[in-house]
């Protein structure tokens, strides 16, 4: 009896054990299927694995704000590179604004010294540099990412080199810095050492430099740095795999300093994998090289800075000069409103310059006259307001162009028959 009881208990335990094992296998299988499904949803392959592992979803992207970050390239405690970068995961648009290292940020031109250069401010602390960039651009940038030029060399070697069109012959020697530049112009594959030579070049040992139409010494170097950075980003994204990701983490730990929180980084990285380099806009802080006293500075043009910042980071085009009606600028190429044409003003709340251009082109192709554009910051929904008496055909045409179900009635406008507000939901 005892033997039979023991056998029953043993069988019962085995059954329980088997059930537990089967349940665990089932849970693992379900989890695997869910993960595989999400990987498929997120593009499949290594990109899908990375996105899924970091918790990517379209819904989450819609909660992410446009991010601004100051990029600093450091060499021997000096900044060869100062760029203000932005990235919007919703619109998949990015921008880079180069800031010359000799930019004057002092309080008084009469008492200007070498310490009034933005490059010198960097040596007093990154927080002070961020404050000066805020004052120069009007953008509330909080984050910075400082990279030693050694990191660029290691990164370029890690991805197997970067193909780049070197703009001119570069020959320069500075034994004090241990800098030896020897490159021929033309499209070629650069290793890490040659990459450093390209981004640090200002002028040749004989004094010759970039041609004036390219940008001269510092302006030319900034232009080269931007185009080279574009090439690095493009080729890095194209060659991304799990091995390179771990290598990048090692490089970042050794050579990168930032105040970006890891939670912020992991939220934005999956969207960056979808980024198209054609959506990157670049510019240089507008200004003029000049001497103030005995020091060489780069003095900014405040009016032009506002115009460049608005266009680069907010997609706001400057007003078009030409004929006006009731004080409103005419945006038609010929400066004349076609007779009987419906006059439209377009307000951009989407933040995308390319979207604004697309809408304007569609309206013109449909026979509407776009008389002015403006900004409508933070507009969520696309709205069409009829300020006149649209015909049924015109109403249907605007609905189709803007992807809206209804058109709102508004007060009559002195100039515009229709006001269109492009919201973030516009596709």
Buried (B, 14 or more C-beta within 10 A) or exposed (E): EEEEEEEEEEEEEEEEEEEEEEEEEEEEEEEEEEBBEBBEBBBEEBBBBBBBBBEBBEEBBEEBEBBBBBBBBBBEEEBBBBBBBBBBBBBBBBBBBBBBBBBBBBEEEEEBEEEBBBBBBBEEEBEBBBBBBBEBBEBEBEBBBBBBBBBBBBBBBBBEBBEBEBBBEBBBEEEEEEBEBEBEEEEBEBEBEBBBBBBBBBBBEEEEBBEEEEBBBBBBBBBBBBBBBBBBBBBBBEEBEEEBEEBBEEBBEEBBEBBBEEEBBEBBBBBBBBBEEEBBBBBBBBBEBEEBEEBEBBBBEEEEBBBBBBBBBBBBBEBEEEEBBEEBBBBBEEEEBEEEBBBBBBBBBBBBBBBBBBBBEBBBEEEBBBBBBBBBEEBEEBBBBBBEEBEEEBBEBBBEBBEBEEBEEBEEBEBBBBBBBBBBBBE
